[in-house]
Amino acid sequence: MATPLAGERIRSVRHLLGVSQVDLSKAASISQSLVSQIENGTKEATDEVLEGIAAATGMPRSFFEVAPPDVPLGTLRFRKLSSAKQGDTKRVKALFDEAYRIVFDLALETGLPLPDLPIAQGEITHDDIERLAAETREALQLGGDGPIRHLTRACERAGVVVVPLTLPGEHNAEEEAIGHFGVSFWPGKSDPALVGYFSSGSGDRLRYTLAHEVGHLVLHTRRRNVTDAEGEANRFAGALLMPKSRAQDALSGGITLRDLAVQKSKWGISIQALIMRGSHLGLIDEQRKTSLFKQLSARGWRKNEPVRVVPEEPALFARLLSVRFGEPLRMNQVSDRLGLGPVILRSLAPTAQKTASAPKNVIPLR
């Protein structure tokens, strides 16, 4: 039976795995010209061909029958290095697309409450970013202006789904190896929101990446063409994690690296992010900022700071799977139902086997 979506889905799995048409044709024992013709829509894929491609890629046959997600590249926000390779960005987008496709379906099927975060529109100032970060704290029901004990759980309680990202074949790869830290997408208040992050970093880096991506959800869901979107999201992350009034108390005066390490242990924010927060607020001048970063480098702390912040683990995606498919989760069956390889599903929901049974009428964790 012909599958009308086959060509597009074959292209998607190639992007996801980072393989060429030649690579795929060899693995599936078919000709490269046939792969090209199917992708271009000039030839239909037979069941036999799709079964061969499914076996070669580790995907269930259903992967090639589900409709691809509608996530335009221009609407995604990436936290990545300028040196990130285009091919890796394609792979990250392909993985994130599949994750969002599943989150969208699970949200409809489980009744997941949708996020009610503030949404910026038009021109905004630095003061607006501080205000929006404060409003986001209220939306996340954090209460007060103190340290956020578990940012991931706060986001999940508000209906923002958070997933770790691991590119197939890149297990335990460092973030810098692929140049990506996080990615997010939220069409608006009538749709689910998803934040993905690469999980090899320290706990403080992961918290900052999540705060940064929440900044994109708030600041850039409606404001798509922004000159310095990354700069805005960085400023938002600092404001969300350490509100201005508390930063003025903590970061003023002749602050030292020892002082910053104490603040890191209290707020769960890296020393480098604290320096930048103080700089953004005018509490640390340019000369002092340069001196502090030089001291960090001299101590070898730019990549390995003192004071360990325990990494947070997301659990909402695993909870959604359990609510929808029951427990214990049988990933091979769930994989077939959702149209995504079991290895990838497990990487998106590493806590799936540890998640306890949840009331079916309450989705976000409390």
HUQUIUR-V906134 format. One line per field, one symbol per residue. phi: phi as a letter, one per 40 degrees, with the letter a starting at -180 (. if undefined). A space follows every 50 residues. Layout:
phi->???
//
This chain:
phi->.cbccdcccccccccccgbcccdcccccfbccccdcccccgcacccdccc ccccccbgccdcdcbcccccbddcccbbbacccdcdccccccccccdccc dccccccccbgdcccbccbcbgcbbcccccccccccdcccfcggbcdcca cdccccccgccbbcbbcdgbdgccdccbgbbaaaaaciccbcbbbbaccc ccccccccccccccdcdccbcbccbbcbccccccccdccccaddcccccc bcgccbccccccccccbgbcdccccccccdcgcbccccdccccccccccg ccbaccgcbcccbcbcccccccccbgbccbccccdcccgadcccdcccbc cdcbccdbdccbcccb
//
